[in-house]
Amino acid sequence: MKRTAHRHGTTAQYTRLQRKIRSAVAGIRGVVRFNAPLSEYTSFRIGGPADVLVEPADVEDVIRLVKQTNEQKLSLFVLGGTNLLVRDKGIRGVVVSLAKLRAIKEESGSVLYAEGGVGMPTLIGHAIRRSLTGLEWAAGIPGTVAGCVVMNAGTRLGEMKDSVKAVRIVLTNGEVLDCLAESISFEYRRASLPVGIVIGVWLQLRPGVRSDIEKVVKDYLRSRRETQPLTLPSAGCVFKNPANDSAGRVVEAAGLKGISVGDAYVSTKHANFIVNQGRASATDVLALIKKIRAQVARKTGVKLELELKLVGQA
Ligand SMILES: Cc1cc2nc3c(=O)[nH]c(=O)nc-3n(C[C@H](O)[C@H](O)[C@H](O)COP(=O)(O)OP(=O)(O)OC[C@H]3O[C@@H](n4cnc5c(N)ncnc54)[C@H](O)[C@@H]3O)c2cc1C
């Protein structure tokens, strides 16, 4: 048998994998893209290919995909793409984007139900138009509402756990489970949820005054533009804040603003942002992260932990 070196192993292994992948996506009505460059799906504009990237058409499609992926024993990864560093060899198995699950429904008692793929900016725009207050803290966070629950995304004004009433998840066996917020343990930039795909989130908001809500959002967006490098691709904050301190302050104090590896660059505007100045690879970003960690540890004794999620194959 011919044994060709491949990123998936031998040719025989590759053929078997392709068969499994095709079975996993059989009958999917949404978008199915083989060998999809994930740099097109991440805010960092970095990342190798997914074996297959799927945008399910609706919840039924999500359930089918989850069941079939499980049957084929393939791994499944869901992305919104704004807090990720995808390695240069990409992600094996099935990658899911909820880009087509974008409905927002209004329920009684100032509750909004947002499908998992709704972007936070869209959701805030909707809340403003309905004069609903409670999401202003999230102005400027670019992720999906589902990604924001999983990460318990937050700013100095608040965090996701303040707004979530319940979460709808497709479990790995294809069952749909609704979890009340009380049953979820939210911590700093993480939430403990059953394994699966978050397909919807109920948000508990309050009636407010539209012009007041708009003012808070506008002011906060302005302060973010002034302090964060929002015109270049990034994945937001790279490191978690150490206890009682800010990661940006620590990196800046270590004199690391403006250092770079290839096109990966520590922003001079905000030291906890690494930006992609053009053709940065994940390898460049990781080398820069290593440098920052080592120098911060040596100069200040602080061990910085990653906030962004590192995924895929090296
Ligand atoms: C310019 C910029 C500014 C930012 N500012 C902030 C900020 O102020 N505060 C903050 O907290 N974050 C910030 N972020 C980071 C990011 O927007 C948040 O972490 C957000 O919550 C990530 O959402 P996402 O949909 O992009 O998820 P991703 O980054 O793609 O994924 C994060 C994790 O959630 C999982 N996940 C995603 N979707 C689902 C789903 N449907 N079901 C199950 N798991 C899922 C992924 O598998 C991964 O483990 C910023 C990012 C950028 C680029």
Ligand as a Chemical Component Dictionary entry (heavy atoms), coordinates in Angstrom:
data_LIG
# 
_chem_comp.id                   LIG 
_chem_comp.type                 NON-POLYMER 
_chem_comp.pdbx_formal_charge   0 
_chem_comp.three_letter_code    LIG 
# 
loop_
_chem_comp_atom.comp_id 
_chem_comp_atom.atom_id 
_chem_comp_atom.alt_atom_id 
_chem_comp_atom.type_symbol 
_chem_comp_atom.charge 
_chem_comp_atom.model_Cartn_x 
_chem_comp_atom.model_Cartn_y 
_chem_comp_atom.model_Cartn_z 
_chem_comp_atom.pdbx_ordinal 
LIG C1  C1  C 0 -11.814 43.516 19.879 1  
LIG C2  C2  C 0 -12.252 42.518 20.904 2  
LIG C3  C3  C 0 -12.698 42.959 22.138 3  
LIG C4  C4  C 0 -13.104 42.032 23.106 4  
LIG N1  N1  N 0 -13.535 42.489 24.319 5  
LIG C5  C5  C 0 -13.915 41.604 25.262 6  
LIG C6  C6  C 0 -14.360 42.063 26.559 7  
LIG O1  O1  O 0 -14.430 43.247 26.839 8  
LIG N2  N2  N 0 -14.714 41.119 27.477 9  
LIG C7  C7  C 0 -14.665 39.786 27.205 10 
LIG O2  O2  O 0 -15.009 38.987 28.076 11 
LIG N3  N3  N 0 -14.256 39.336 25.998 12 
LIG C8  C8  C 0 -13.886 40.206 25.027 13 
LIG N4  N4  N 0 -13.459 39.743 23.807 14 
LIG C9  C9  C 0 -13.339 38.294 23.578 15 
LIG C10 C10 C 0 -14.596 37.584 23.017 16 
LIG O3  O3  O 0 -15.423 38.457 22.258 17 
LIG C11 C11 C 0 -15.393 36.948 24.137 18 
LIG O4  O4  O 0 -14.617 36.038 24.882 19 
LIG C12 C12 C 0 -16.621 36.171 23.616 20 
LIG O5  O5  O 0 -17.318 35.675 24.712 21 
LIG C13 C13 C 0 -16.237 35.021 22.684 22 
LIG O6  O6  O 0 -17.366 34.672 21.946 23 
LIG P1  P1  P 0 -17.286 33.859 20.583 24 
LIG O7  O7  O 0 -18.675 33.612 20.165 25 
LIG O8  O8  O 0 -16.401 34.550 19.622 26 
LIG O9  O9  O 0 -16.638 32.492 21.055 27 
LIG P2  P2  P 0 -15.225 31.850 20.672 28 
LIG O10 O10 O 0 -14.155 32.819 20.986 29 
LIG O11 O11 O 0 -15.255 31.290 19.323 30 
LIG O12 O12 O 0 -15.184 30.609 21.669 31 
LIG C14 C14 C 0 -14.879 30.727 23.028 32 
LIG C15 C15 C 0 -15.196 29.389 23.670 33 
LIG O13 O13 O 0 -16.605 29.208 23.668 34 
LIG C16 C16 C 0 -16.940 28.008 22.981 35 
LIG N5  N5  N 0 -18.193 28.252 22.255 36 
LIG C17 C17 C 0 -18.443 29.228 21.359 37 
LIG N6  N6  N 0 -19.704 29.141 20.914 38 
LIG C18 C18 C 0 -20.248 28.078 21.541 39 
LIG C19 C19 C 0 -21.523 27.454 21.486 40 
LIG N7  N7  N 0 -22.500 27.905 20.715 41 
LIG N8  N8  N 0 -21.735 26.363 22.268 42 
LIG C20 C20 C 0 -20.763 25.864 23.052 43 
LIG N9  N9  N 0 -19.532 26.389 23.130 44 
LIG C21 C21 C 0 -19.282 27.495 22.386 45 
LIG C22 C22 C 0 -15.783 27.714 22.052 46 
LIG O14 O14 O 0 -15.737 26.352 21.714 47 
LIG C23 C23 C 0 -14.621 28.185 22.912 48 
LIG O15 O15 O 0 -14.288 27.206 23.844 49 
LIG C24 C24 C 0 -13.051 40.645 22.828 50 
LIG C25 C25 C 0 -12.595 40.210 21.571 51 
LIG C26 C26 C 0 -12.197 41.129 20.614 52 
LIG C27 C27 C 0 -11.726 40.648 19.283 53 
# 
loop_
_chem_comp_bond.comp_id 
_chem_comp_bond.atom_id_1 
_chem_comp_bond.atom_id_2 
_chem_comp_bond.value_order 
_chem_comp_bond.pdbx_ordinal 
LIG C1  C2  SING 1  
LIG C2  C3  SING 2  
LIG C2  C26 DOUB 3  
LIG C3  C4  DOUB 4  
LIG C4  N1  SING 5  
LIG C4  C24 SING 6  
LIG N1  C5  DOUB 7  
LIG C5  C6  SING 8  
LIG C5  C8  SING 9  
LIG C6  O1  DOUB 10 
LIG C6  N2  SING 11 
LIG N2  C7  SING 12 
LIG C7  O2  DOUB 13 
LIG C7  N3  SING 14 
LIG N3  C8  DOUB 15 
LIG C8  N4  SING 16 
LIG N4  C9  SING 17 
LIG N4  C24 SING 18 
LIG C9  C10 SING 19 
LIG C10 O3  SING 20 
LIG C10 C11 SING 21 
LIG C11 O4  SING 22 
LIG C11 C12 SING 23 
LIG C12 O5  SING 24 
LIG C12 C13 SING 25 
LIG C13 O6  SING 26 
LIG O6  P1  SING 27 
LIG P1  O7  DOUB 28 
LIG P1  O8  SING 29 
LIG P1  O9  SING 30 
LIG O9  P2  SING 31 
LIG P2  O10 DOUB 32 
LIG P2  O11 SING 33 
LIG P2  O12 SING 34 
LIG O12 C14 SING 35 
LIG C14 C15 SING 36 
LIG C15 O13 SING 37 
LIG C15 C23 SING 38 
LIG O13 C16 SING 39 
LIG C16 N5  SING 40 
LIG C16 C22 SING 41 
LIG N5  C17 SING 42 
LIG N5  C21 SING 43 
LIG C17 N6  DOUB 44 
LIG N6  C18 SING 45 
LIG C18 C19 SING 46 
LIG C18 C21 DOUB 47 
LIG C19 N7  SING 48 
LIG C19 N8  DOUB 49 
LIG N8  C20 SING 50 
LIG C20 N9  DOUB 51 
LIG N9  C21 SING 52 
LIG C22 O14 SING 53 
LIG C22 C23 SING 54 
LIG C23 O15 SING 55 
LIG C24 C25 DOUB 56 
LIG C25 C26 SING 57 
LIG C26 C27 SING 58 
# 
